[in-house]
Amino acid sequence: MEKKSESDKPIGIFDSGVGGLTVLKEIAARLPEEDIIYLGDTARVPYGIKSPETVIKFSQQNARFLLEKGIKMLVAACNTSSAVSLPALREETGIPVIGVIEPGARAAVRSTKTGKIGVIGTEATIKSMAYEKAIKGARGQGAKLEVITKSCPLFVPLAEEGWIENPVAEMTVEIYLKDLRDKGVDTLVLGCTHYPLLKNTIQRFMGNGVLLIDSAEETAKDIESLLKENDLLLKGKLSIKNFYVSDNPERFSKVGRVFLGENGLGRLSTVDLSRY
Amino acid sequence: MEKKSESDKPIGIFDSGVGGLTVLKEIAARLPEEDIIYLGDTARVPYGIKSPETVIKFSQQNARFLLEKGIKMLVAACNTSSAVSLPALREETGIPVIGVIEPGARAAVRSTKTGKIGVIGTEATIKSMAYEKAIKGARGQGAKLEVITKSCPLFVPLAEEGWIENPVAEMTVEIYLKDLRDKGVDTLVLGCTHYPLLKNTIQRFMGNGVLLIDSAEETAKDIESLLKENDLLLKGKLSIKNFYVSDNPERFSKVGRVFLGENGLGRLSTVDLSRY
């Protein structure tokens, strides 16, 4: 078998479930020639209500599975995993590892004018304070900014149910975000890969003066830069996308269509991650 | 060490998380002298969106852990697990195994006058058709009854968030249950251990003419009968309750208080279930 050059290898993306498809979609739009392997840990979804130790263990198993497939870059397309497991993943892999928190935090620092940034995410992400650390640690004015955070546990089930613009979604958005709006944030980081599905409803409630930061877009830009820097960009071929889940492929396909549209999903297989 | 007699042993209860505490509460009220070991699989919660194969595998691991503790009876206090894994659990254990579906189904058959029974539960429970089978298979008029089912995926996250009587809960109840109400069911089975938390809101929407069946109460009655039949009732001592979770004991304690009240939880430990 011919040995693949590094740049020919696929990008590996994992998420706790379908949420990371928002990141895949942005990568595919920006880098249409790259092969991608996507892994959704649907047997153990969601990660947002679990402890850091458990999220790290699950993330390591996901990474090992993808490494075995021969990837050139690992993307943790899950805010909860990015918040707690990047150091462990970097220690384990010899390839570039990228999360979704740093890119979103940097974009928020660039965008704010009032100096008040809101961050919403799962319980685990908010509790980790990863966004505060990334924003305060950003170059320039980071240290002087005010960061106001709020966990929104019902946004993930609402997005998965497809209730993204109905009255239940509107009222839930109001309850969770009223305080952030009243405090006058001018930038709001959507710190969970599911939240972009609720973007319209969130934007309507927060008002047009507030900029919503979608980590998926920012992460895709970072991936492109990192591939260029490491001379790993793939050019001039048709891309292949393979999907793996740890459970319930039917549900993944169904919910995946909410994220990617009717023809979005490629080949889908099931894998037992507890072996990794 | 003195050998324990069978009746001295504790009852083992498992659930995917905190939901089974509604069953524990009813057992403790009815059988205050029984020792109980409760296991919540919080590392892999929820089960309701997972495949039958995965739910069976997780349930078997839960059962093995409890069997190792020396229990006299196994209670699957989770509708999703009861819907798909009882045959596998009975094959694996030499002790009585009881689920929450049969007791609820029997109570519904006894109660209905119009012959129209509604059943609500998780996606996995509804898809399994376990309630239809249990109702149709019940003695007496079972076969002639009409069963109308509806999965309500947002009820579990709403209950865990403690949003059980607010406007979001009310609107969600209306969207999910309107069809069942319009079709004139006179009995509604709350086919998920979380749903009794939403009982008031559901009752208000369905009207006082509709009887809500809480599997927890019915299951506790069945457990008492089964212990009597097998001469396993424990008498004349103070009961001990031990709690185990596979992840995030802090969150379990916090949400557990919504179910059991401030002083409800006993000793709580964490266990790695993937070893079983």
Interface residues (C-beta under 8 A of the other chain):
Chain A: T42 A43 R44 V45 I49 K50 S51 E53 T54 E123 P153 L154 V156 P157 L158 E160 E161 W163 N166 P167 V168 M171 T172 I175 D247 N248 R251 S274
Chain B: T42 A43 R44 V45 I49 K50 S51 E53 T54 E123 P153 L154 V156 P157 L158 E160 E161 W163 N166 P167 V168 M171 T172 I175 D247 N248 R251 S274
